[in-house]
Amino acid sequence: MYKVASASEYLVITGVGIPDIKIAKKAWVLPGQCCAIFDVSPVNYTFEVQAMSAEKLPFVLPAVFTVGPRIDDNASLLKYAKLISPHDKLSNHVKDLVQGIIEGETRVLAASMTMEEIFRGTKEFKQEVFEKVQLELNQFGLLIYNANVKQLVDVPGHEYFSYLGQKTQMEAANQAKVDVAEAKMKGEIGSKLREGQTLQNAAKIDADTKIISTQRQGEGKKEEIRVKTDVKVFENQREAEVAEANAELAKKKAGWAREAQVAEVEATKAVALRDAELQREVEMMNALTRTEKLKAEFLSKASVEYETKVQEANWELHNKQKAAEAILYEKQKEAQAQKATAEAAFYARQQLADGELYAKQKEAAGLIALAQAQGVYIRTLLDALGGNYNALRDYLMINGGMFQEIAKINGEAVRGLQPKISIWTNGDGGEGGAMKEVAGVYKMLPPLFKTVHEQTGMLPPAWMGALPNSNNVN
């Protein structure tokens, strides 16, 4: 009979004239040969793999794998024909096989990674799972044509991704509030605040750098200690294994020596000990029967105790996880409260600095306004005096009471000397009269003006007199 397979099928022939199996698209099926048809079209398998990360956090990994025979490799087709083709490709046997491989490799890989590494490196995690799964499927002649890993899902009772999403939303909202506040702060404070922030940020970066450097050094020391500990534990284990192997070898040698001695005794005393051996065998059978009965009883009891201990351990682990989550939540709230307090104190200091800056600015504005007013006042006086600087100076000195102040200072100096001056006159107005002393006081004015000029550089007004000519002074 001539058999022809369709486009997505192959013929597998066994029997007379075929050493193993023969795969073909079309062939003659001779008497004494058996022919079967198997489909090579790929099939979609949908799974929800439950795994656990390195932190003991469970999660669900929904995945869809398109798996089928590798048609471009004759050796893979032979494997598939021998191992898988007797079963329907949609049967539970094939599905369980593929699911078992995928779940096993996924759980092993997830157990070596943290939840953050799995979540952030989804692409790398997916690629590594595919490579390991494909490596196992090669022994069955199967090929992953396509695979799609959906979003990671929380296991009921362990809402890690839900809390992570809420944390991201809150951080985005808080960041938006911080951005709005920062924009207002920039508009109100200006360049001065920017300089202050630059200095503060530089100090903070230096402090953070020192902290991170210290942490890295501590982590390096801890890793070094851990490696040394692992090496020491491995050496101890190897020594224990060597000691155990030596003890086992000694036991075997003793057993072989004993067997040799027993064989010699049996050879010499076979006839005499035959009845005793038969009796011993009967007793041994009875003892074995009782032993098996006791083993069954103790095994059932041990199984029950084991299940009980496992449940108790799981319950205790669950309680510890909940307590740890509660402590972590409290620590997060305390950190948020401390951050809010620090922000409030920083804002108060900013407001105080703004108030001081505003007061200084107003004081400077007042001084500028006073200087401008004095400038307008002096310019107006100068215009009124026709631009005569000497007349303006004389007016300011008179108006400011400078001459009165000079006279007062000189008077205080003279009064400190406590002079006693008496003027006697008989009414004669001649040279010897009282007016002679008054004339003497009038003669003192030019030297006084000269002293003022030497000390201040200012000249007296013309109507008060002129400085004496230095050439005429003796």
Solvent accessible surface area in square Angstrom, and as a share of the most:
residue,aa,sasa,rsa
1,M,152,0.68
2,Y,98,0.37
3,K,68,0.29
4,V,94,0.54
5,A,12,0.10
6,S,59,0.38
7,A,102,0.79
8,S,48,0.31
9,E,49,0.22
10,Y,38,0.15
11,L,0,0.00
12,V,17,0.10
13,I,2,0.01
14,T,48,0.28
15,G,37,0.35
16,V,100,0.58
17,G,75,0.73
18,I,28,0.14
19,P,143,0.90
20,D,82,0.43
21,I,33,0.17
22,K,93,0.39
23,I,32,0.16
24,A,20,0.15
25,K,75,0.32
26,K,125,0.53
27,A,10,0.08
28,W,163,0.57
29,V,20,0.12
30,L,101,0.50
31,P,127,0.80
32,G,55,0.53
33,Q,34,0.15
34,C,86,0.51
35,C,33,0.20
36,A,52,0.41
37,I,91,0.46
38,F,11,0.05
39,D,47,0.24
40,V,11,0.07
41,S,36,0.23
42,P,63,0.40
43,V,18,0.11
44,N,102,0.52
45,Y,12,0.05
46,T,84,0.49
47,F,6,0.02
48,E,121,0.54
49,V,1,0.00
50,Q,110,0.49
51,A,8,0.06
52,M,88,0.39
53,S,3,0.02
54,A,45,0.35
55,E,81,0.36
56,K,118,0.50
57,L,48,0.24
58,P,23,0.14
59,F,0,0.00
60,V,14,0.08
61,L,3,0.02
62,P,17,0.11
63,A,2,0.01
64,V,36,0.21
65,F,2,0.01
66,T,25,0.15
67,V,4,0.02
68,G,3,0.03
69,P,3,0.02
70,R,55,0.20
71,I,92,0.47
72,D,117,0.60
73,D,55,0.29
74,N,100,0.52
75,A,54,0.42
76,S,11,0.07
77,L,8,0.04
78,L,54,0.27
79,K,87,0.37
80,Y,9,0.03
81,A,7,0.06
82,K,101,0.43
83,L,85,0.42
84,I,2,0.01
85,S,26,0.16
86,P,101,0.63
87,H,75,0.33
88,D,91,0.47
89,K,42,0.18
90,L,122,0.60
91,S,32,0.20
92,N,115,0.59
93,H,90,0.40
94,V,4,0.02
95,K,80,0.34
96,D,86,0.45
97,L,42,0.21
98,V,0,0.00
99,Q,52,0.23
100,G,43,0.41
101,I,24,0.12
102,I,2,0.01
103,E,29,0.13
104,G,32,0.30
105,E,36,0.16
106,T,0,0.00
107,R,109,0.40
108,V,104,0.60
109,L,10,0.05
110,A,0,0.00
111,A,60,0.46
112,S,83,0.53
113,M,34,0.15
114,T,47,0.27
115,M,1,0.00
116,E,66,0.29
117,E,90,0.40
118,I,1,0.00
119,F,75,0.31
120,R,189,0.69
121,G,16,0.16
122,T,55,0.32
123,K,164,0.69
124,E,114,0.51
125,F,3,0.01
126,K,62,0.26
127,Q,99,0.44
128,E,67,0.30
129,V,3,0.02
130,F,31,0.13
131,E,101,0.45
132,K,73,0.31
133,V,0,0.00
134,Q,33,0.15
135,L,127,0.63
136,E,59,0.26
137,L,0,0.00
138,N,56,0.29
139,Q,93,0.41
140,F,39,0.16
141,G,1,0.01
142,L,5,0.02
143,L,39,0.20
144,I,27,0.14
145,Y,93,0.35
146,N,94,0.48
147,A,12,0.09
148,N,77,0.39
149,V,21,0.12
150,K,102,0.43
151,Q,123,0.55
152,L,12,0.06
153,V,72,0.41
154,D,25,0.13
155,V,27,0.15
156,P,124,0.78
157,G,42,0.40
158,H,46,0.20
159,E,67,0.30
160,Y,59,0.22
161,F,28,0.12
162,S,53,0.34
163,Y,141,0.54
164,L,40,0.20
165,G,33,0.31
166,Q,103,0.46
167,K,114,0.48
168,T,81,0.47
169,Q,129,0.57
170,M,118,0.53
171,E,92,0.41
172,A,62,0.48
173,A,46,0.36
174,N,73,0.37
175,Q,101,0.45
176,A,55,0.43
177,K,142,0.60
178,V,75,0.43
179,D,68,0.35
180,V,85,0.49
181,A,60,0.46
182,E,61,0.27
183,A,64,0.49
184,K,131,0.55
185,M,36,0.16
186,K,96,0.41
187,G,70,0.67
188,E,144,0.65
189,I,34,0.17
190,G,34,0.33
191,S,81,0.52
192,K,128,0.54
193,L,27,0.13
194,R,100,0.36
195,E,105,0.47
196,G,27,0.26
197,Q,22,0.10
198,T,76,0.44
199,L,132,0.66
200,Q,94,0.42
201,N,74,0.38
202,A,49,0.38
203,A,61,0.48
204,K,129,0.55
205,I,108,0.55
206,D,82,0.42
207,A,47,0.37
208,D,55,0.29
209,T,79,0.46
210,K,143,0.60
211,I,93,0.47
212,I,87,0.44
213,S,51,0.33
214,T,92,0.53
215,Q,96,0.43
216,R,142,0.52
217,Q,115,0.51
218,G,29,0.28
219,E,88,0.39
220,G,41,0.40
221,K,134,0.57
222,K,136,0.57
223,E,83,0.37
224,E,94,0.42
225,I,111,0.56
226,R,128,0.47
227,V,70,0.40
228,K,126,0.53
229,T,71,0.41
230,D,68,0.35
231,V,75,0.43
232,K,119,0.50
233,V,69,0.40
234,F,120,0.50
235,E,80,0.36
236,N,72,0.37
237,Q,98,0.44
238,R,119,0.43
239,E,116,0.52
240,A,61,0.47
241,E,88,0.39
242,V,82,0.47
243,A,61,0.47
244,E,120,0.54
245,A,60,0.47
246,N,88,0.45
247,A,50,0.39
248,E,82,0.37
249,L,86,0.43
250,A,58,0.45
251,K,139,0.59
252,K,98,0.42
253,K,116,0.49
254,A,64,0.49
255,G,19,0.18
256,W,151,0.53
257,A,52,0.40
258,R,147,0.54
259,E,98,0.44
260,A,56,0.43
261,Q,115,0.51
262,V,64,0.37
263,A,55,0.43
264,E,117,0.52
265,V,73,0.42
266,E,71,0.32
267,A,83,0.64
268,T,109,0.63
269,K,112,0.47
270,A,53,0.41
271,V,139,0.80
272,A,79,0.62
273,L,62,0.31
274,R,132,0.48
275,D,112,0.58
276,A,57,0.44
277,E,35,0.16
278,L,80,0.40
279,Q,103,0.46
280,R,122,0.45
281,E,83,0.37
282,V,84,0.48
283,E,95,0.42
284,M,90,0.40
285,M,120,0.54
286,N,73,0.38
287,A,40,0.31
288,L,93,0.46
289,T,92,0.54
290,R,147,0.53
291,T,56,0.33
292,E,103,0.46
293,K,133,0.56
294,L,92,0.46
295,K,116,0.49
296,A,62,0.48
297,E,90,0.40
298,F,130,0.54
299,L,124,0.62
300,S,65,0.42
301,K,121,0.51
302,A,52,0.40
303,S,52,0.34
304,V,101,0.58
305,E,87,0.39
306,Y,141,0.54
307,E,97,0.43
308,T,65,0.38
309,K,131,0.56
310,V,49,0.28
311,Q,114,0.50
312,E,96,0.43
313,A,57,0.44
314,N,78,0.40
315,W,165,0.58
316,E,90,0.41
317,L,94,0.47
318,H,70,0.31
319,N,65,0.33
320,K,125,0.53
321,Q,47,0.21
322,K,90,0.38
323,A,54,0.42
324,A,59,0.46
325,E,83,0.37
326,A,54,0.42
327,I,100,0.51
328,L,104,0.52
329,Y,128,0.49
330,E,103,0.46
331,K,119,0.50
332,Q,87,0.39
333,K,94,0.40
334,E,93,0.42
335,A,58,0.45
336,Q,107,0.47
337,A,59,0.45
338,Q,130,0.58
339,K,133,0.56
340,A,58,0.45
341,T,93,0.54
342,A,61,0.47
343,E,91,0.41
344,A,63,0.49
345,A,42,0.33
346,F,64,0.27
347,Y,132,0.50
348,A,59,0.46
349,R,147,0.54
350,Q,20,0.09
351,Q,84,0.37
352,L,120,0.60
353,A,56,0.44
354,D,47,0.24
355,G,41,0.39
356,E,101,0.45
357,L,65,0.32
358,Y,130,0.49
359,A,59,0.45
360,K,136,0.58
361,Q,98,0.44
362,K,109,0.46
363,E,105,0.47
364,A,48,0.37
365,A,52,0.40
366,G,40,0.38
367,L,112,0.56
368,I,100,0.51
369,A,55,0.43
370,L,101,0.50
371,A,61,0.48
372,Q,115,0.51
373,A,58,0.45
374,Q,96,0.43
375,G,28,0.27
376,V,79,0.46
377,Y,102,0.39
378,I,75,0.38
379,R,137,0.50
380,T,81,0.47
381,L,33,0.17
382,L,56,0.28
383,D,105,0.54
384,A,85,0.66
385,L,71,0.36
386,G,70,0.67
387,G,49,0.47
388,N,73,0.37
389,Y,145,0.55
390,N,83,0.43
391,A,34,0.26
392,L,8,0.04
393,R,35,0.13
394,D,19,0.10
395,Y,92,0.35
396,L,67,0.33
397,M,13,0.06
398,I,79,0.40
399,N,96,0.49
400,G,65,0.62
401,G,21,0.20
402,M,54,0.24
403,F,42,0.18
404,Q,115,0.51
405,E,92,0.41
406,I,35,0.18
407,A,64,0.49
408,K,129,0.55
409,I,103,0.52
410,N,58,0.30
411,G,39,0.37
412,E,76,0.34
413,A,63,0.49
414,V,76,0.44
415,R,158,0.58
416,G,62,0.59
417,L,144,0.72
418,Q,145,0.64
419,P,68,0.42
420,K,197,0.83
421,I,141,0.72
422,S,86,0.55
423,I,87,0.44
424,W,222,0.78
425,T,81,0.47
426,N,139,0.71
427,G,70,0.68
428,D,87,0.45
429,G,72,0.69
430,G,40,0.38
431,E,159,0.72
432,G,74,0.71
433,G,5,0.05
434,A,26,0.20
435,M,125,0.56
436,K,129,0.55
437,E,82,0.37
438,V,80,0.46
439,A,47,0.36
440,G,30,0.28
441,V,95,0.54
442,Y,155,0.59
443,K,148,0.63
444,M,126,0.56
445,L,64,0.32
446,P,43,0.27
447,P,73,0.46
448,L,62,0.31
449,F,12,0.05
450,K,67,0.29
451,T,58,0.34
452,V,19,0.11
453,H,64,0.29
454,E,120,0.54
455,Q,143,0.63
456,T,67,0.39
457,G,49,0.47
458,M,40,0.18
459,L,85,0.42
460,P,20,0.13
461,P,7,0.04
462,A,102,0.79
463,W,182,0.64
464,M,59,0.27
465,G,32,0.30
466,A,80,0.62
467,L,52,0.26
468,P,50,0.32
469,N,78,0.40
470,S,78,0.51
471,N,130,0.67
472,N,115,0.59
473,V,86,0.49
474,N,195,1.00
